[in-house]
């Protein structure tokens, strides 16, 4: 009986994960195609093939779907840019590793920035701060503070840097994905130059 219950629980969890993914993937497609303002929950549901009741088991509105899309992106991006296998020699080296990994990830999954580019009035890098985005920024701040404490990085205003890095990286990423041939090194250096000048290190 217990084994059967465990099996049923596993099936339910698998279905929940699958349904959530279907809804988010549909949301991405529809937001890019129609724009956030014109998209309705019905549009998203139609694109999933799921029943409307199933949608509301996961999300209350299209805005909830949008936040979840950004949150999942931030979580996956964070995993991709962690510096755990490389020891930077200085702050610029640290930035170059981080930004390069981030832009490589963006180039492989440009959907978030396509949504941003197509919905400037409603979706921008200043207005959406999901729990995971906030967590990733906090993690970045702790990494930088650790580098300062160890004497690898110069001492500067980490909170100010955390405030400016996202809009700058997002703006450069949006420009990057519009190019037919993406030169990650070019846009990495562009982003680093903005950041280094901005904090004066």
N, C-alpha and C positions, 0 to 999 in steps of 0.2 A: 504493500500500500504506500509506504513511504517512498519507495523507488519510483512508483507511478506518479505520485504527487510531484516529486522532483523533476521528472520528465515533463509533466504538464507545465510546471513553472518555467522550465527552460524554454519550452515552445512559446509560451506567452511572452517571455522576455525577448526572444528572437523576433517575434511578430511586432512587438512594440518598437524595437530598434529599426526594423525594416520599414514600418509605417511612418515613423518619424523621419527617416531618411528620404522616403518618397515625397513627403510633404515639403521638406526643405529643398530638395532638388527641383520640385515643381515650382516652389516659390522663387528660386533663383531664375528659372526659365521665364516665368511670367513677369517678374520684376524687370528683367532685362528687356523683354519684348514689349510690354505695355507701359512700363514705368510704374513707380510705386503709387502715385496719385490715382492712376486709372485702374489699378489692379483691385479686384474684389476677392473676398474669401471664396466665392463661388468659382472664380477663374482658377484659383489654386486647386480647389477640390477637383474640378473637371480635369485638370492636368495630371492628377494623381491616379484617377480611376477608383479612388476609395469612396466610401459612403460619406455623406456630410457629417453624420454622427461621429465617425471615426476621427475626422479632423478635429472636432471640438473636444475629443478626449485628450488631445495634445496641446492645442493652442486655442486661445480665445478670439484672436483677431489676426489680421495680416501683419500688424505691427509686431505682434509676438513672434511671428514667423521670421520677420526681418531681423529682429534682435537675436533670435536663435541662430540664424545664418551667420551673423557677424561674430557671435560668441564662439561657435564651432570653428570658424576660420581662425580666430585669435588663439584658440587652444592648440590647433594643429600647427599654426605658424610658430607659436612659442616653443613647441617640441623641436621644430626644425632649426631654430636659431640659437638654442642653448649652446653655450661655450663650455663644454665639459671635457672635450677631447683635445682642446688646443689652449695653450697658455699664451695670451697676447703679451707682447713686449712693452707696449705703451698704449695710450688711449686711442690714438688714431688706428693702430693695429686692431684693437678691440672693436672699434666702429666698423672697420673694413670687413672683418669676419662676420659681424652681426648683419650688416646691411647687405652684403653679398648673399648670405644665406636667405635673408628675407626676400630679396628680389628674385632669387632662383625659385623660391616657393611661390611667389606671386606669379611668375611667368608660367608655372605649371598649373596654377589655379587662379586664373584672372577674373573669375566670376564676380567676386566682391567689388573689384574696381570697375568692372563694367556696370554694375548697379550704381556705384557712386557717380561714374561719368555720365550716366543717362538720367540721373535724378539729382542734379546739383541743388535744387531748391529744397528738397526734402531729406536727402541723405548726404551728409558730409562728415568729415572727420572730426568736427567739433561737437556734433550733436549726439552721436551714438557712443555711449560708454557702457558696454555690457560688463557684467561681473568678471568675465574672463579677460576682457581687455584691461580692466583695472588691475587684475591680478598680474598680468604679464608686465604691465608698466611698473608695478611694485617690485616684481622680480628683477627687472632691469635695474631699477634704482639700487637694490641691494647688491647686485653684481658690481655696479660702479662704486658704491661706497666701500665695498671690499677691496677694490683696486686702489682706491685712494688711501685706505688704511695701510695697505701693504707698500705704499710708496710707488706703485707702478703708474698710477694716473695722477695728474695734477689735481690740486684741490680747487673745486669750483662748485657752483650752485647746482646740485643734483636735481632739486625739485624743478628749477627753471628748465634744465635740460629735458627732464621727463615731460614737461609741458609742451616743448617745441618739437621734440623728435617725431611724434606721431603725425602732426599735420604736414611736416616737411617730407617725411618718408611716404606718406599717403599721396601727396601732390606729385612727387617724382614718380611713384609707382603708377599713378593714373596716366601720366605722360608716357611712361615706358610701354605700357600695354597697347598704346595706340600705334606703335611702330610695327611695320611689317616684319622687320628683322630686329629682334631685341638684342641690344648690346648691354649685357648686365654690368660689365666693368665700367662702361661709360656712365651709366646711371648711378652706380655705386659711388664713383668719384664725385659726381655732381651732388649727390646727397651729403656725402662727407664734407665737402667744401662748405655747403650751407650750414651744417651743424657746427663745424669747427669755428667758422666765423661768428656764428650766433652766440656761442658761449665764450669766445675769446681765449681758447687754449691752443 
